[in-house]
């Protein structure tokens, strides 16, 4: 499940980041659109990968001998209902973003709607799917903030790699977008952690709390690299920041989503 969830999170953060890269006015906006279209297809494939992984988790190898196990999971299960929302939104995003090639003036609206839609549905197939609307909103804000921060950086690097000098000039204006995203990540993460980790000792006495601590440390490392870039943009530091976020932070987020919160969490719902 962790590889499937990692792929889902990376593609979701990237789709959100395409909106952020548009706000950043990355050079060659046509390349941003092209990158976003690829990320939308990756999101759709990742949604299918999530279903395959969930079928395997529930039924093992027997789940692939007929379509019945997958059908029961999708049609009769709460997770399946949430997955249908994810799959339908992913399909809508994959179909809608190519319209920007014909109607470039609609890109800012299409990318913004795609970012909000993805942020709303991806948490449904994780811990957010068992929360009330308030905490589900916190999970959505967490993902959206991460996309504005890290996803924007990924898309900017990917789409602007052909003109690095122009890209570095635009990245000097990245701080307001990054700070907005990082603030959303921090505030929503604190709300989610407060709900999951009561009493506070569960932060260091449970596996969930320990994984969260590693994730917070990784996020702080990425934030420190971002601070260095704010002081003076350097391509090497930007690339390291993007790689640490993709490989370490997102992997830990995927692990956290596959780790059961402490037992006390269940008593709050």
JOQUI-V147525 format. One record per residue. SS is DSSP state (H for helix, E for strand, - for the rest). PHI is phi in whole degrees, -180 to 180 (none if undefined). D_FIRST is the distance of its C-alpha to the first C-alpha in Angstrom with 2 decimals. Layout:
{{SS	PHI	D_FIRST} {SS	PHI	D_FIRST}}
This chain:
{{-	none	0.00} {H	-63	3.80} {H	-60	5.66} {H	-64	5.23} {H	-70	6.09} {H	-60	8.54} {H	-62	10.05} {H	-64	10.52} {H	-66	12.16} {H	-62	14.26} {H	-67	15.55} {H	-66	16.30} {H	-61	18.09} {H	-67	19.91} {H	-61	21.17} {H	-64	22.45} {H	-64	23.87} {H	-63	25.87} {H	-67	27.77} {H	-63	28.35} {H	-65	29.59} {H	-69	31.98} {H	-64	33.32} {H	-73	33.74} {-	60	35.72} {-	-60	34.15} {-	-56	36.58} {-	58	36.28} {H	-58	34.64} {H	-62	34.30} {H	-71	31.79} {H	-61	29.76} {H	-62	29.73} {H	-63	28.75} {H	-64	25.80} {H	-63	24.73} {H	-64	24.95} {H	-65	22.65} {H	-65	20.11} {H	-64	20.44} {H	-67	19.68} {H	-63	16.59} {H	-61	15.53} {H	-64	16.31} {H	-64	14.42} {H	-66	11.27} {H	-63	11.83} {H	-65	12.16} {H	-60	9.02} {H	-61	7.20} {H	-65	9.56} {H	-59	9.08} {H	-65	5.45} {H	-70	7.02} {H	-60	10.06} {H	-64	8.85} {H	-66	7.66} {H	-82	11.08} {H	-119	13.31} {H	67	12.32} {H	-62	14.52} {H	-63	17.00} {H	-68	15.00} {H	-109	15.95} {-	-86	19.61} {-	-155	20.61} {-	-85	19.68} {H	-59	20.47} {H	-59	17.13} {H	-64	15.51} {H	-62	18.78} {H	-63	18.85} {H	-65	15.43} {H	-76	16.48} {H	-91	20.12} {H	-117	20.44} {-	-117	17.57} {H	-62	17.54} {H	-59	13.91} {H	-63	15.13} {H	-63	18.10} {H	-66	16.23} {H	-65	14.13} {H	-62	17.59} {H	-62	18.79} {H	-63	16.07} {H	-65	16.78} {H	-68	20.50} {H	-68	20.63} {H	-61	18.78} {H	-65	21.27} {H	-61	24.14} {H	-65	23.37} {H	-64	23.15} {H	-85	26.47} {H	-80	28.20} {H	-62	27.81} {H	-61	29.75} {H	-62	32.67} {H	-63	33.26} {H	-65	34.66} {-	-91	37.41} {-	-129	37.81} {H	-57	37.14} {H	-66	38.78} {H	-89	36.01} {H	-61	33.25} {H	-61	33.32} {H	-72	33.01} {H	-63	30.31} {H	-68	28.16} {H	-66	28.73} {H	-65	27.83} {H	-63	24.64} {H	-62	23.68} {H	-66	24.47} {H	-63	22.75} {H	-65	19.42} {H	-62	19.71} {H	-77	20.50} {H	-98	17.74} {H	-60	14.49} {H	-63	14.69} {H	-63	15.08} {H	-95	11.43} {-	-124	10.94} {H	-61	13.59} {H	-61	16.23} {H	-68	16.11} {H	-104	17.77} {-	-97	20.43} {-	-77	23.89} {H	-62	24.97} {H	-64	26.11} {H	-75	22.91} {H	-61	20.87} {H	-62	23.43} {H	-66	22.78} {H	-63	19.06} {H	-64	20.30} {H	-64	22.97} {H	-61	20.61} {H	-68	18.63} {H	-63	21.98} {H	-62	23.57} {H	-62	20.94} {H	-67	21.44} {H	-63	25.20} {H	-83	25.10} {H	-81	22.56} {H	-61	21.89} {H	-61	25.66} {H	-63	26.08} {H	-60	23.61} {H	-65	25.32} {H	-61	28.73} {H	-66	28.21} {H	-65	26.84} {H	-81	29.59} {H	-102	32.35} {-	-66	32.04} {-	-82	35.11} {-	-141	37.36} {H	-66	36.28} {H	-63	39.55} {H	-65	39.23} {H	-62	35.58} {H	-63	36.59} {H	-63	39.35} {H	-68	37.00} {H	-66	34.56} {-	-67	37.52} {-	-100	37.12} {-	-78	33.41} {H	-53	34.06} {H	-61	34.55} {H	-68	31.32} {H	-62	29.35} {H	-66	31.11} {H	-62	30.42} {H	-64	26.68} {H	-64	26.61} {H	-65	28.70} {H	-62	26.36} {H	-60	23.39} {H	-67	25.57} {H	-67	27.13} {H	-69	24.12} {H	-63	22.13} {H	-65	25.13} {H	-62	25.22} {H	-65	21.60} {H	-63	22.10} {H	-62	25.40} {H	-71	23.94} {H	-86	21.21} {-	-116	23.34} {-	-132	26.54} {-	-73	28.47} {-	-61	28.07} {-	-61	27.88} {H	-66	24.28} {H	-65	23.55} {H	-119	24.34} {H	-106	24.20} {-	-122	20.60} {H	-62	17.29} {H	-59	16.31} {H	-64	19.66} {H	-68	19.50} {H	-63	16.26} {H	-62	18.00} {H	-61	21.09} {H	-62	19.47} {H	-64	18.12} {H	-62	21.65} {H	-63	23.24} {H	-66	21.28} {H	-63	22.23} {H	-65	25.77} {H	-63	25.83} {H	-62	24.93} {H	-63	27.55} {H	-65	30.05} {H	-64	29.61} {H	-64	30.08} {H	-64	33.23} {H	-61	34.56} {H	-69	34.06} {H	-66	35.89} {H	-68	38.74} {-	-177	38.89} {-	-67	36.41} {-	-129	35.67} {H	-58	33.49} {H	-60	32.16} {H	-68	31.10} {H	-61	29.51} {H	-64	27.41} {H	-62	26.36} {H	-58	25.47} {H	-66	23.29} {H	-69	21.54} {H	-61	20.99} {H	-63	19.51} {H	-70	17.10} {H	-85	16.10} {H	-96	16.51} {H	-63	16.52} {H	-68	13.59} {H	-63	11.44} {H	-67	12.81} {H	-63	12.29} {H	-65	8.51} {H	-62	8.94} {H	-63	11.46} {H	-68	9.60} {-	-97	7.42} {-	-107	10.94} {-	-69	13.51} {-	-63	16.67} {-	-56	19.91} {H	-55	21.61} {H	-58	24.28} {H	-57	21.94} {H	-64	21.97} {H	-79	25.75} {-	-87	26.09} {-	-123	24.81}}
